[in-house]
Amino acid sequence: MNNSVTPLTQPAFYVLLALHQHERHGYEIMKSVEQESGGSTRLGPGTLYGVIKRLLGEGLIEESGERPDPERDDERRRYYRLTAAGRQRLGVELGRLDQAVRRARELGINFAGAAAWTA
């Protein structure tokens, strides 16, 4: 795993996660982030589009010209999808988080009030 990569912010992580399975437009991304985070992360439009702008600039996502159903879709909507670099970056972040959780369990850190984990 590449340790020189700066960890993703929580909003950026959840946006990449939301786009992992298929492309989405902004409102769908906001709803997916809320659902996938168990309601702990809610993105307003300003935060969402700031994150999208940054991820576009980093080449982790791209705008898609495709529309699921052009006749039923609002043409003003912009759809986004992961790039190959975005998939790779999400994988690096998931590996980093997995390593952190494994280490915390080895140390017996108590998760959310649950009984202490044992190694």
Buried (B, 14 or more C-beta within 10 A) or exposed (E): EEEEEEEBEBBBBBBBBBBBEEBBBBEBBBBBBBEBBEEEBEBEEEBBBBBBEBBBEEEBBBEBEEBEEEEEEEEEEEBBBBBEEBBBBBEBBBEBEEEEEEEEBEEEEEEEEEEEBEE
